[in-house]
Amino acid sequence: MTFYSQTLEALYAWAGRLTSYNAWSIFKEIQKGESLSLGELEAIQWRKLTSLISFAYDNVPFYRDLLKSKGIHPADIRERRDFLKIPVVDKETLNNYPAEKKIAQGIARKSVVPVYSSGTTGKPLEVFVDHECYNHKYADLLYGYYLTGWRLGRKIVTVRSFSHGDYEGKYSTAALSHEPFPLIRKLVYLIVQRKKLLPPLLHGMKPEEHLLENALNEVKRFSPFLLEGNGYFWYLFSDYLKKRDEEIASVKAVETDEVPLSSLQRERISQSFNCKVYDNYGSHELGIVAHECSESMGNHILSLSHYVEFLEEDSEKEADAGEVARVIVTDLTNRVMPLIRYDTGDLAIKFNKPCPCGRSYPLMSPIEGRGINTLTLNGKKYTERFFQEIIYSFDETVGFQVKRGEEGIIKVLLLTNAAELPQKIEKELSRVMGYPIEVFLVKDIPLESSGKVRWVKL
């Protein structure tokens, strides 16, 4: 570790003891949690969970009404099966209630700030947080960074979707295009994370040569330790490096988020930079929920901050380990606007195996895709990851989007320079799915209004 990193860690520790900026203290507690037994972790998590439920019942009209409508009192929740009686809530349900019903009573509105879900698959959800909650979310972010080998003061290069708040509304007027506490964020980016923000993809999945060339020049000049952000951009960039036979020795880790990647896309990024690629699962409204470590056996759930459940896709029953399931999250850090049994809309797999790294935090898979983007044919479900794994197994694939055409025909819009590739993909998908597939060459595939790519759009 460099002297600069050591100095910053000492200053962060000092700030945590003497000011309200206690993210470093929280981060150290998260690190300590690695060595607890699973039983000890679950006991701490359960205390936080039951405390949050009692708080929400006493102070948040939405949850008080919800629990009363089901005949539930916090005192009735003595074990996990009791907790399962609380209804799952989703974005649509929460969006139908005014903020004063969802914000804890007695909290001054001027002391809280809004954050927003991305809105890729529907109306964005407005969630309110305060300074204390934001400290927790920053601590979770730091923990994820540290799993990659990064330390305070090491350089980061970031690319986001164009609506992300890091761009401060430069490319989008969407609700999430501004982040809370902007002054503090700028100082942290400048001094602590030493972060350089690159321009995003603006139009579609087609590689934008000037953006990739600019990224190459900036990354070579800046010499970052870590690349982070939009996984699809870094996939395009890694292909760009390969074609130009370029190497960037400074990069020691790549952390991807915003869109799921196939195993082959991750492998290509890893080969281009000769380093590990780390998956990062979270959202604007929840913060970092789970993060991959160097063992690449799954993502460690940050269970001191989040209570994560895995429910069957078509019921409220708990899914078995190894089964693709709905991801339901309770945020244990937000008492301004609690999110209890919140349906993220994402699909993933629960792992029951311990990680070889020795950390106690339980494992889940990277995201399989979103439920709304899952295709059902003849009673069988096909996730975004299913299509990614097959279509990106062909090296010439640049981008794609699966759509349902007229009369139930499944069509794939394909972005590639290889004229013979559509026939190959048609043949392979039809063979595996037992269903006729049509693949069409296109010049580009538009990004969503959030600036993200969308692999399946039904």
N, C-alpha and C positions, 0 to 999 in steps of 0.2 A: 504494500500500500504506500502511496506517495505521501510526502509531508503535507501537501495541500489537502489530501483526503483526510488525514489524521487530524489536521487543524479544524476542518469543517465538522468532523464528527464530534470533536471536543466542544465546538461552539454550539452545535445542535443540542448536545447533552446539557450544556449550561442554560440554553434558552428554555429547554424543557423543565428545568428545575425552577427558574426564576420568572418565567412569563407564561402566558396562556398558549404559547405555541409549543405544545407538548407532543407533537407527532413523533419525535425521536424516542421519547419515553415509551410511547405506545408501540413503536416499531421494535424496541428491545424486548417488550413483553411478548410480542408475536414471535420473536426469535427464541425466547425461552420456552414458548409453547411447543417448539419442535421436539424437545426432550421429555415432555410429559408423556405418561402412558395414555393410550386411547381412552381408557376409563376416566382418567383425570380430566382430559380435554372435554369429554362428553358431559362430565359433571359441571364444569365451569360454563359450558355452553347452555346447559339446561337451566342453570340459575339465571343467566342473562335472558334466556328466552321467557321464562315464567315471569321475571320482573318486567320485561317489556310488555307482555300481555296484560298484566295488572295495570301498568301505567296507561296503556292504550284504552283500556276499559274505563278507567277513571277520568281520562283527560281528552280522549279523541272521540267526538260524537259518532263518526262513521263506524269505528270498531265497537263502540258500546252498543249501537243499534244492531250491528251485524251479529254480535254474540248473543244479545238478548233475543233476537229473532229466532235463534236456534236453541234457546233455553240454556245457554252456556254462561257460567260465571267463572272468573279466573281461579277461584278456589277449587273448582271441579277438575282442573287440569293438573293431575298428579303424575301422569306418565305419558309416554309418547302416543299411545293409542287415544288418549283423551285429546291431545293436541290435534290429531287428525280430524276431529269433529269440527274444527274451525273451518269455514268455507275457504276455498282457494279464491283469490281475487285476481283479476287481470286488468290490463290497461283500460279496456273499454268500460268496465265497471267503475274504476276509480275516476275516469274522465267524466262520468255522469254525475259526480258529486261536486259541489262547490268547495273551494279551498278551505273555507271556514269550518266545514264538516270534517276535513281530513287533517288539519293542523291542530296540534295539541293546544288546549285552552290555557290562557295565561301567558302565552308566548307572544311578545310584541312582533308584529309583522316586519317592523324595520330592522329587527335583529336577525332575520332569516333571509336567505337568498334562494332563488329557484335554479334547479338544474332540470334538464329535459332528456327524455329518451330520444333515440335517433329519428323515429318516425318513418323508418324505411318501409314498414309494412302496415302503417296506420297512423292515426292522429298521435302526435307526440304526447307523452305524459309529463305533466309538470310536477316535480317533486321538490319540496322545500327542505333545506338543510341549514344548520347553523355552523358557527366556527368550530365547535367541539366535534361535530359529526365530520366536518371536512378534514380536521386533523386526523381522525381515524382513517379516512379514505386515503389521505396522503401517506400515512404509515403503511397501509396495505400496498400502495404503489411502490414505496421504498423496498418493502420486503420482496416484491416481485423482481425489482431491479437487482437486488442483491443475490437472488437465486441465479442470475445470469453471470455473476462474477463482477458486475459493475460496482463501483464504490463512489461515494460523494466526490464530486469534483472531476470525475472522468467525463469525457465528452460524449454527447449523444447527438445523432442526427435523426430527425423525425419527419415522417410524411403522414398526413391524415386524410380523411375524406374531406371534400371541399366545404362541407357545412360545419366542420368541427370548430369548437370555440377557440382553439389555439390560433385560428386565422382571424379572430376578432371581427367577423362579418365581412371580410374582404371579398369572399367569393359567394356568399350566401346570406340571405336575410331570414333564414329559418330560425326557429326559437332557440335551438341549441348552438347557434353560431357565436355565442358569447359565454365565457366561463365566469363563475363567481370569483370574487377576490382577485381582480386582474392585476393590481399593483404587486401584491405579494407573489403571484405566479410569475410575473416578469422578472422579479428579483431572484427568485429561486431558479428559473430557467437560465438566467445570466450567470449567476455566481455558483450555484450548487450543482445543477445538472449540466451546466455549460452546453445548453441545447441549441442546435441550429435547426430551424424549421424550413423544409423545402416546399416549393409549390406543389399542389396536388394535381391529380388527374382531374380534368374539368369537363370532359365531354362523354367519353365512352371507354370501352375496354381496349380499344385500339391503342397501341403504344404511341405516345406523343414524343417524337424524336428529340425535340428541343428540350423537353422536360428531363428526359433521360440523360442527355448530354450535359445539361446544367447540373443534374444530380451527380454525375461522375466527376465533374470539375470541382464541385463543392465538397464532396466526400474526400477526394484526394487532397484537397487543400486543407480541410479541417482536421483530418485524421482522427475520426471518432473511435471510441472503444465499442460503442453500442449503436446499432441501427434499430429503430422501433417504429411501430405504427402499421399503416395499411399493408396487409400481407400481399395483396394483389400487386401493389406498386413494386414491392421488393422482389416479387417473382419476375415481373417484367424487367426490372433493373438487373437481376442476376442473369437473365437471358441476354440482355444488352452487353453485359460484361463478357460473357462467353463468346459472343460473336466478335467482339473487339479484342479478345484475348488480353483482357485487362485484369490485374490483381490489385486488391487493396489490403495491404498487410495489417493495417492498424485495427481493423474490425475483428473483435474477439467474440461477439455474440450478436444475434439478430432476434428481436422479440416481435412477434406478429400478433395483430389483433384486428378488429373490425369485420373481417370476413374469414370464414373457415377455409383452410387450404388442404389439398390432398397430400398424401404422403410423398408423392413424386414431386409436387411443387416445393414442399419443404426440403426434400433431398437436393433439388436443384439449387435452391438458395444456399443450403449448407455447403455444397460443393463449390459454388462460386466464391464464397468468402472463406472457405476452409475453417468453418467454425460451427458451433451448435446453433440450431434454431429453437427458440423457446415459445411455446404457445401461451397466450395470456387471455383468460376468459373473464369478462366483466361487462359492465354497461355504464352509461352516463348516470343513470339513476341509482345504481347499486355500488359503483366503484369496482375494484378488483375483487372477484369472487374466488378465483382459483388460478394457479400459475404453475407452469411446468418447471421441474428442476433438471439438472444435467443428466439424470438417469433416463429421461425420456420415456418413463413408464406411465405417464398420465399427468394430470394437473392436480397439485395439492390444493384442497379446499381450505380457505382461510377461515377455519371454523370458530375462531374467537370473534370474528366479525360477522359471519354469516351462518345461518342454519339452512342447509341445502337438502331438499328432498327430491326423490326421483319417483314420479308417478306414471302409471301406465298411460299410454297415449290416448286411450278411449275410455278411461275410468278414473275414479279418485283413489284407486287401490295403489299401494306401494309396488313399484316394479322390482323384479328380481335383479340381482347383480348380473351384469353382462347383457342386459336387455336395453334397447333404445327406449328412452323414457323422457317425459316432460321434466324440465328443470324448474323446481319451485323453490324460491329463495325468501327467507326472512332476514331482513337487515337488522342486525343486533346493535347497530351504532347510531341509528337515526331515531331520536325521540321528538323531533319537530313534526315530522310526518311519517309515522311508522309504516313500513311495508311488511305485513305479516302474511305468510303463505302467498307470496306474489308469483304469479305465473309469468315467467320471463318470455314465454313463447318459443324458447330454445329446446332442442333435443340433445341429449347426451347419454352416456352410459356410466352407471355406478360401478366402481371397482371395489372389491372386498380385500384385495391383496395388499400387503404392506409394500412400501417403496424400498428398494435396496439402499437408498440414500440414508435410511434410518430415521427420517423425520416422521413424526407421529401424525401429521395432518393427513386425513384420508384422501383418496384419489378418485378422480372422475376422468372420463375421456375428454379430449377436445370436443367442441361442439360438432354434432352431426349435421346441423342445419337448423332451420326454424320449422316449427310445425306447419305454418301456413304455406311453406314451400315444399311440403312433402307430397309426392304424387302417389295416389292409390290406384292400383290396377288389379282387377280380378281378386280383390281381397288382400293383396300384398302391398306393403308400403315401400316407397323408394325415396330415401332422403337425398338432400343435396350432396352429401359426401359420397353416396353410391355413384351418382353421375360423375362427380369429380374424379373418383378413383379410376373409373373406366376411361373417361374422355381424356384425362391428363396422362394416362399411360402411353398415349401417342405423343412423341416428342414435339411434333409440329403444331400441337394445339396452343393457341394464344389465349383465346377466351371462348366462352359459350354461354348459352342460356336455353333452358328447356321450357317449352310452352305447350299448352294444349290447344290444338287447332280445331277446325270444324269437324263434326261427326266423331269427336273423341280421338282424332289422330294426334299422336305425340310427335312434336317436331323439335328439332334441336337447331338453333341458330349458331353457326360455327364461324369463328374468326381464326383464319389460318392462311398461310401462303402456299400450302400444299394442296393442289387441285384434286388429288386422288384421296385425300383424307376423309371427306364425307362418306364415301362408300365403305371405307374401313370401319368407321364408327357406327354407321347404320348396321352393318353386318354383326359387329360385336354386341351392340346394345340389344338388337333383336334376338340374338342367340341367348344372351343371359336372361332377358326379361320374358322371352317367349311371346313377344308382342311386336307388331310392325312399327318401326320408327323411321321418320324421315328427317334427314339432315340437310340443311341449306347453308350454303356459303353466304356470308354477309360482309359488308365493308366495315361495319362497326356495330356495337351493341351499347345502347345508351346506359349511362349510370342512373341510379335512382335519384330522387330529389334530395336525398341525404348525402349524395356523392359516393355511395357504396356500390360495388358490383352486386348483382343478384344472379345466382347460378340457376335458380328455378323460379319461374314467375307464372303462376297458374291463374 
